Amino acid sequence: MGTIVDLSLELDALPLGRALAATEGLELELEPVVPIGPRTCPFFWLFDRSLRTSRSDRIETFERHVEDTEKVDDLVRIGDVENSVLYRVGWSGDELPFVDGVVAADGAILEATATSTEWTVRLRFGGPTRIASFQQFCQDHGIAIELNRVVGLEHERSAAPATLTSGQAEALLMAARMGYFDRPRTTTLEEVATSLDVTPQAVGGRIRRGLSNLVTDALPVGDDRGDTRSGRDDH
């Protein structure tokens, strides 16, 4: 049975990351594919989440940065739907190390999204041996990854409870002890990050993903989810 791996990547790990980092309020989602070579992941969606500046200005800024990216040959806008744009991208050269690592371990990219701070990727592998091979590839090629969740495919399909990684548990405990969840807060994300000797972006991601996993544990989504939502007090 296969294994699902959720992980985080630095923006530089994939070519489009730098363009996204330079444009506020945008999020990116690659179309899911099974990697088969250097031309994989040719389509992606760009979502506009910001109301601070003109949407067209943000999109045009992003496109300029993508076109200036060394590993991108061309960028074509396929469609525009409300606050999202679909693109086709042509990669130049044969080197996409992260994707090469997935291919070498016989894995598949199920989801890949990015904000202005990091990539969040969901992969599927044949089992622990393949995952170990992929991790070794990343280590050998200087690709920094942070595992957020590893679960057997049979548990994923049955909506089994998620588990916290050690990093998520550490971040949540430290944040709670320092008063990050108090109202009013008695500490900042930067102070929590300093205590853990990591960046604010890293600790913020661990807290966010850890809370998501805890919610999955406490409130498993089943066939009765519609009834649960209808009876909830949103206020």
Helices and strands as residue ranges (DSSP letters): E 3-9, G 11-13, H 16-21, E 26-30, E 43-48, H 55-67, E 72-81, E 84-91, H 97-104, E 108-114, E 119-125, H 128-140, E 145-152, H 153-157, H 166-178, H 189-196, H 200-218, H 225-230
